[in-house]
């Protein structure tokens, strides 16, 4: 599978590479990108950032590169792509984000750290720590995306993994 991860110049994006070792990864970001590639990934420029056309730009890049799944990490991309999930799916591109109707419950302005887990339709794609409590967190909500898990009274809470 070909996957595009935004925020490709960040350490956070590199951290996620171990979850997709059998996939072709494009680490993408805005502006200039290093012309470096490895067996694990390629770097890809998304052009200049324009907040008015984020979803359109990402869709065009996905189509041009034959991407089958996109994992947006920048906070400024999250809402636009969550609103555009159906459009991306019409082109056969899976967006790893919660639906716009439930997005607010997973956003946080607190510093993000700790264990993280990747869900697709509530199924675990990759846990950073395979503990039983963490693995069942997203199944009832059919979560999509990368989430930090944080302990709260009565269980665990999922917080969307984003970068600024």
Secondary structure, DSSP 8 states (H G I E B T S, - for coil): -EEEEE-TTSHHHHHGGGGGTTSEEEEEESS-----B-SSEEEEE--S--GGGHHHHHHHHHHHHT-SEEE--BHHHHHHHHHTHHHHHHTT-EE-S--GGGGGGG---S---S-EEEEETTEEEEESS--HHHHTTTTTTT--EEEEEEEETTEEEEEE--B-
